[in-house]
């Protein structure tokens, strides 16, 4: 058995490249199988939360004909923040990371985005924003996660149309896309599941920023719950990392998205262009209506919607999409 090296999509601006991943101890546990059904799917999902991380492992990033060395943190996570040359390309760019095991090398490749100079950055929540997750009903949420494999999970109607339009908004070149980020309180354990789901439904390719990895069954039953400060920190970081972009924030009213987005808009009064909040219950929530009205006083365009067709019409009305 060999250790497992997992990479995640990274991102870069004009000066800096950030890529990250995890190193896991050698294990006989199979990776999540996207085809398994019912009980077999449940077993596969639970195993994603029983993996053991490797602390202090040596990790090497191949960059500009040089090898940059770091070590994993206590939870097996590593992150390279390295200076970037001015002449680097734009769009999605491949990168390569390796670890040394016994007498051999384990190498993995992924990609990072360096956005073309443009006008939009899009930040979206995942659960109940585009992936139907039943956050308001914890037992149903757990049931769906366990017993519905990735091919059976549902997406909201017209989400893909809206997101694809946002991805190409303001772009004349079909090869260029706006920077897309999926920021969630789901843990890194679910990274492959989420990326596979977005690929199946042809959602825009995005950088995922998730919560610290979990390594026990107890943690599994609390997945996606608890403190949401990490989401605020990640979104704040994105806006600081790309200060010249204008942003569209998409979330839902099942947890804390509207309040996080309100705080972000107060800190970045110039760069947030629009906030979209999906209504997950039968009726709109008074607290959310109040937040949205407050955002309007900050000159942020708002849309509290039940169906994505409403969000599309709104985006057209304010000129974000054609």
N, C-alpha and C positions, 0 to 999 in steps of 0.2 A: 504493500500500500504506500502511496505517496501523499504528501500534503497537497492541499487544493489551493490554487491561486485564483481569486475572483477579482475581476476588474469591473469598474463602473464607468459610464460615460463621463468625460471630464469637460472642462470649459476653459476658455482663454480670452483675455482682452489684448490690448496693444502691448502690455508690458509683462504679463504673467500667465503662466500655465498652471492649472490645478487638475490633477488626476488622483484617483483614490481607489481603494479596494480592500480586500480582506485576505488573510492567510489562515487556512483551517488545518488542524492536525489531521494526519492520515486517518481515514475512516472507511468502514465497510458500508456505511449508509449510502444508498443510491440517491442521486440527485432527483429533485421533484420530476415525476413523470407526467407530462401534460395529457397523456391519453388515458390514464387510469380513471375509473369511475367509482362512485359511491364509497364503500368502505375502503377500497384500495386507494382512492384519492385521499380520504381522510388520513390514512396511515402515512401516505406520502407527504401530506402537508405537515403533520405533526413532526415527522423526521426532520423537516427544515428547521425546526426549533430545538433540535437535540444535537446539533453540530457543535464541535469544540474548536475554539479559536486558538491560534498560535501567537503567543506574546513574544516580542523581541526578535522576530524572524528577520533575517537580512533580505532586503528587497532592492532591486535595481531597475531604474528607469533608463531606457535607451533614448537619448535626446541629443540631436545635433552632433552626431558621431561621438558622443561621450556617454559614459555610464554614470548615473547619479545614484548614490547609495543612501538608503535610510533603513530604519527598523520599524517593525509594527509596534503599536501601542499595546496596552494590557489586554484589550479586547480583540487583538488580531487585526485591527484597522490600521491602514497606512494612508498617508496623504503626501503627495509631492506638490509643493508650491515653489515653482522655479521661474527665474527670469526668462523672458521670451524675446527672441530677436525680432527686430522691426520688419524683416522681409519674409516672415512666415506667411503661409497661404491662409485663405479664409474658407469658411464652410466647415464641413466635417472632415477631420484629419485623423489618420490612424496613429496610434502610439503603442509602445511595446514595453512590457514589464516582465522581469524574470526573478525567480528565486533559485538558490542552489540547494540541491538535496543529494546527500551522499556524494557520489562522483559525477552526478549529472545536473542539468539545468532544466527547470520547468519554465516555459515562456508562454505568456498569454498576450493577446492583442485586443484592443478595443479602440474607441475613437473619442475625440473631444471636439467641441464646436468653438470656432472663433468666428463670431458673427460678422458678416459684411456690414460696413457702416450703413446704418439704416435708421428706421424710426421706432421700431416696435420690439419689445420683449414681452413674452406672454408667460404668466405664472399661474398654474392651475393646481388645485387640490385634486385628489383622486377619488376617494370613497364618497359616493353619493353626489359627486360633481360630474364625473363621466361614467364611472363604474358603479352599477347598482349594488349597494352594500348593506342596506337596512341598518344604518348606524343607530337609529332611534330604537331599534329592537335588538338588544345585544344577543339574545338567544337565536333569533333568526339570522343575524349576521354570522354567528359562529357556525350555524347549520349550513349556510350557503358556502362559507369558506371551506368547510370540511367535505361536504358531500357533492358540491358542484365543481367539476373540473373547469379549467380555463376556457374550454370550448363551450361550456354550458352557461358561463357567466354572462349577464346581460349588460348592455350599454344603453344609455338614454337615447331616444330618437332624435335625430338631427344634430347630435353632438359632433359627429365626425365632420359634417358639412361646415359647421361653425368653426371648428378648430383648424380644418384645412384652409379655410378662407383667411383666418387670422395668420396662419403660418406663411402665406404668400402675400399678405396685404402690403401694398406699397412696393412690391418687387416686380420689376420688368423682366428680369432674367428668371426663367423657369428652374434654373439650377440653384438659385439663391433662396434661402428660407430665413424667416425671423427666428431668433433664439427662443426656444420653448423650454420651460422648466416644469416638472411635476414635483410638487413639494407636499409631503404627506406625513402623517403620524404613524403610518405603517413602518415596520422595521425593515432593515436591509435583507432580512431573511426572505422577504417576498419580492425581491428585486427581479428575479427571473420570471416570476409569475406575472408581474405588472408589465414588464417589457414585452413578454409574449402576448399578453392581452392587447396591448396597444398595436402590436404588429398585425395581429389577426384582424383588427377592426380598422386598420390603416389610419390610425391617429398619427399626428406629427411625431417624428423622431425627437426625443427630448432628453435633457439631462434630468436624472432623478436625484432628489435630495431627500433621504429617508431618515428614520430614527435609528439610534444605536441598536446594534444587533442583539438578539436575545438567544440564550443558549439553554433554556430549561422549559419544561412542560408548564410550569406555573406561569412563566412569562407568556407562553402561547395564549393562555386563556385571557390575558390582559392586552392582547395585540390591538394596536391602534388606539388605545385608551391612555388615560393619565395626562401628564402635563404636556401642553402644546407650545411651550416656550421655544422649543427647538424650531418650530415652523416659523415663528416670528424672527428668530435669529437668522435662519437660512434665507428668508425673503429679504430681510434688511441687508444681508451680505450681498445678495444678487444686485440690488439697487445701488449699493456702494461700489460694486465691482464694475458695473456698466452704467456710469452716471449720465451718459449722453443719450441713452435710450428712453423712450416713453413706454409706459407699462400698462398692460391690461391684466387685471387680477380676476380669476374665476374661482368660485367656491360654492358652498351650500350652507343652508341654515341649520344643519343637524348638530353642529358643534360650535366651534369658536371662530370660524373664518371671518364673518362680518366684523367682529371686534378686533381681530388681528389686522385686517385690512384697514380698518379705521385708524388704528395706531400708526400703521405704515404711511398712510396718506398724510397724517399730521406731521410726520418726520420728514417726508419727501413731498412737499406741497406743490412742486413743479412737475414731477416726472410721472405721476400716476394719472393716466388719461381716463380709464374707465374701470368700474368694479361690477362684476356680474355675480349674483347670488341665486342659486337654485332653491326653489321652495320644495322641501321634501315631504311636508305634511299636507293635510287637506286644506289648511288655511295659512295665510301669511301670518308671521309672528310680529306682534306689536313692537317688541324690542328691536327686531331687525329693521322694521319700517323706520323707527326712530334713528337708527344708525345710518341708514341709507339717506334719509333727509339731511342728516348732519354732513354726510359726504358731499352732498350737492352744494352746501354752503362753502365747501372748500374747492369748488369749481371742478369736481370730479363727476363725470357722467356715470349714472347708476342704472342698473336694471335688475329688479327682483322678479324672477320669472319662474313659471311652472314648466313650460316647454321650451326647448332650445330654439324653436322657430321664432319665439318672441325675442330671444337674445340675438338671433341673426338679423331680424328686422331692426332692432335697436342699433346694432353695429353698422348697418347700412345707413340708418338715419343720421348718425353722427359722423359718417364718412370714414370709419376705420376700415371697412371692407367695401368692395365695389358692389 
